[in-house]
Amino acid sequence: MAVEAAPAAGRAVEEEIAGPPTGGGSKGRDKLRHGLLALWSVLALLYLFIPVFIVVLFSFNDNQGRFNFTWQGFTLRHWADPFADPDLAKALTNSVEIALISTAIATALGTFMAMALVRYRFRGRSTVDFFVFMPLSSPEVVLGAALLAMFLTLNINTGFVTIVIAHVMFTVSYVVVTVKARLEGMDRHIEEAAMDLGATEWTTFRKVTLPMIAPGVAAAAMLAAAISFDDYVITSFNAGQTQTFPLFIFGATRQGVPAEVNVLATMLLIVVLGLMGVNLLIQRALARRDSKRTD
């Protein structure tokens, strides 16, 4: 007993000499850790947004030559007539039209494909699921060259229509993946209850399923539109004589990018931020309405 009590007595003496434990060291380390994390987050955000800030800033640049790469003074003359270059205006119009058309087609096809893959079990389902992911994993150069070879083999002249076909072909995969994630997290008992109450399959889809997956469909549509509007590689293979906004910018870099490009890019940024704000307000309003119903 005396042998066992000796180590315990020794530890008691050491604790008495050291004094009560303090949390100052751990608090200091936590503050340092949080400070470093905040600094890292700020640096990451600056890395992401500095190019955007430069685009906005140089839309006010009073450039005297063809190039808009060095700051020469502040001006608003580029904002007075952003469509002064007719080629630029046509390229932007083409990009918007292609994005709207391809997004509408890809969203419709991708939504029904996602429903088929999630709701039904059929032979070859895993194979279809595999091929849906192929455009996501394949390099754009390969897709663009393959589509061009197909159009040339079928004697189809490249242009506006081939761009739309190409954009639908690779954006539909993004729609399928996004809508699938929404469908897999949805409770099917609500649809079954609607059909038990006499609703047909089409009525159930229109009044129950579609409203429930609407956020996922909207997110997929916005993603497809952004990818379509921004695409350069696949578009360059299948554009023919049709010029889109990214193709115009790439071509202009050799002769001088006009400041109107920065103006239009800033306008698009403002529109996107406005839509994001509207979406946030709508989501908050819906959340408040749902909370009132539950109360």
Disulfide bonds with the S-S distance in Angstrom:
none
